[in-house]
Amino acid sequence: NAGVTQTPKFQVLKTGQSMTLQCAQDMNHNSMYWYRQDPGMGLRLIYYSASEGTTDKGEVPNGYNVSRLNKREFSLRLESAAPSQTSVYFCASSTLDRPRVFGPGTRLTVL
Amino acid sequence: KQEVTQIPAALSVPEGENLVLNCSFTDSAIYNLQWFRQDPGKGLTSLLLIQSSQREQTSGRLNASLDKSSGRSTLYIAASQPGDSATYLCAVDSNYQLIWGAGTKLIIKP
């Protein structure tokens, strides 16, 4: 039982490059989330998926797209990376009434 | 719009002291409130979850309270230890939207 796994752990991109962050959970959770964390700020929700087949925008969706590939996997794509997207990205999953379980994070730097 | 504030932003206390971390929120229409711990360069660990109908939750040396009417929650840590040093985050859950405070960075001095 690995919980929530994220790949990669670290990534450096140049402005304009694209990449996909991968997230998978093995807890049979219905809901999955993508957050970003910036210094001095709380986590901010980018996108979430309440259940397989659905996705919704969070607080800061601009510049990102997501895919809920199946119940286990929820990916986050940056089509054209910008320096403002330098951040730590966390994926999480949950079921109703239970705390979110977070992955270890992906530290992304955009030059 | 829900806003979550944590005070203080940083706290340094000697080992063994009892301490209280504060969290306030602006909209009382919440589903639950959660406290998390984050170690430097690491992910987040859930500590306690309080449902909107509950007043407090306890886990070991940790006790979290919730007063929805005043928009406040406190995290009480008893007999603090150096291993408690971390950033503590409060988050309010409103319909899948988990709104976060900026955290309190706690340092326990041996």
Interface residues (C-beta under 8 A of the other chain):
Chain A: S31 Y33 G40 M41 G42 L43 R44 L45 Y48 A50 D56 G58 E59 F90 A92 D97 R98 P99 R100 V101 F102 G103 P104 G105
Chain B: V4 N32 Q34 F36 K42 G43 L44 T45 S46 L49 Q51 L89 A91 Y96 Q97 L98 I99 W100 G101 A102 G103
